[in-house]
Amino acid sequence: NPFKKKKKKKKKLEQRRTKTEPIVKNDRRKMCQALSGILWHFLICVDDNARFRILNALAFHPKVSFCRSLMKVALWRIDDVSTLTLAAILKHALIVSDKKLIKATGLPLRLAELHVCVKKIIPILITVCSNVEVSSCTEIETLAAVLGVIHSRSSAKEERLVPNAIWEERKISNSILRAIQEQDPSRTKILHPVLRHIPYVLPFKERAKYILDAVSANPHQAHFFVLQEEEQKKTKLKIRRGRVLEDGMIYISKLSSDQLRGRLAINFYDEFGRLEPGVDAGGLFKEFWTELAKAAFAPSMGLFKCATDGSLYPHPDSDLTHGHSHLQVFHFLGRVLGKAIIEGITISPQFNPAFLAFIARGGGYNHLNLLEDLKSLDPDLHKNLKFLTLYDSDQVQFLGLTFSVTYDRVGTTCTKELIPNGNSIDITASNRLSYVQRIAKFHLVDRMEAQANAFVQGLAHAIDLHRLTIFSVPELQLLISGIQSDINIDDLQKYARYENFNHLLPSDRKLLTRFWNIAKSLPADDKANLLKFVTSCERAPPLGFASLQPPFTIRKIPLDSFASSTSSFFWSGPPSRSGGENHKDRLPSASTCFNLLKLPAYESEAAIRKKLLLAIRSNSGFDLS
């Protein structure tokens, strides 16, 4: 029977395949491990250009599946050179490509395989970080570096290579956080290596809370609630309302690091030189610091320049505007930002991601990532340089480019050689990568390195820079400027507190319902004005309103009662005929030291809206009635 013979033959082939398959897989694994070892040691020995070409071939050659095969055998042991070779290829690929290329070609790995790599590498690093003796070995540095590149690319909204759920592994982060809460020395020793190498396995809120708690534990840290006997320890600053920036520079530049980190008390003087009667328990300081930052970081000052997206970076030509003292001004602005961070005060400026990356690295540049950093500073230049890297190799020499750069310096066209005798060296296919890196370095490093270094040195006077290296660029922007989106009134209402309200009374419940309905219906600008009116900050805290201290509080003021002499009220009408105040014309007021809104018990929703808008749009100072 011919059919029976075919079945027997097929069965024998299947039996033979199952016997040889494990042997073939094992041989492939050994071969891949041996080849990866040879490649790793070769990559260490060769120069940068040769290393670039080798990694490029391994990562992007369509017929080479070495990286995918390597992944299947590499992620088992930390000391396996297969893992290190895979990390080197991935790091190179992510630096020179973007998500579109990876998604289109599947090289060096598909996105799903990249997710697997991250899931495998994180537990390996967590395990090794628990061993303090080897927490600084080359293997950890290599794997942490590739994870850092993947995470920085995942932080960008347009890329998102790996979702947050994979980074913030709950089992890992919960065990670390439990160790911190229990204050177990044997377990918390893992925290510092983790924060150093892979801080992103902990959620942003937990890292920010850890940093702020560590800062507030500093004996010199400022408190808004100061005991009477500590009153003399405050550093008092005399500030004129119309000269916040000038007076701030005079006083703050003279402060020592301890004074800067300590308690600062503000005395405001009006335009006539009279001392305003407001008492600074923290609110005056917050208002002063917010207004100072807004004025100091304004592009009209000539210290910061706007990128195409409106974000700020140090002006390369600031010396032309401020002379030889421009670096001292940058040092002062660094102090302003550092003090705002340790006080939990959000400020309005939006910094450019390239400049934030410099701060997040503790005052250093990642020269391997300069081209991607340039994208946020000058998208058109970045696009042109990317085009040059992918341009036809035979045609590059006809573009007429040399190792020189032409740039504008306040209306004057200047030319600079990128290397000695660069004007006479043409750009070809063999040296174009070097040209691209030097162009990016010129715009990001050479032109504004002095200003950026002075700024970071001033920042270091207020806060330890190592505390900022555990945040990515978007996280650092969130820490500095707070939540950028429209203010979430529902979140504010959730954590609000109330004084003088009896929730059993329908009139009190109606007053609160009307207030929150009005707050939710306000446009974005008036929501910011309301928050600024009560807290002196126009943006929500980085960790949400749950972290606002003291909490947002509403105190009911009966219309038929007199306020105490220490309360601040605004008036919008003449005295009544009886000679007393016309209490129905009383406006809402605030004690920004305590994030307290004093809300008169108006009888209608229209009255609440009218008086509230009039108060929050008044931009009044702390004058008493």
PyMOL commands that set and color helices and strands:
alter all, ss='L'
color gray80, all
select helices_A, chain A and resi 2-45+48-60+66-74+81-96+99-105+111-129+132-134+138-155+164-167+170-182+185-188+191-197+199-201+204-216+228-233+241-252+257-261+283-296+299-301+318-343+353-360+367-377+379-390+396-399+422-424+432-446+449-462+465-467+473-481+489-494+506-521+524-535+545-547+583-585+605-616
alter helices_A, ss='H'
color red, helices_A
select strands_A, chain A and resi 235-240+264-269+304-306+312-314+404-409+412-417+497-499+553-557+589-591+596-600
alter strands_A, ss='S'
color yellow, strands_A
deselect
rebuild
show_as cartoon
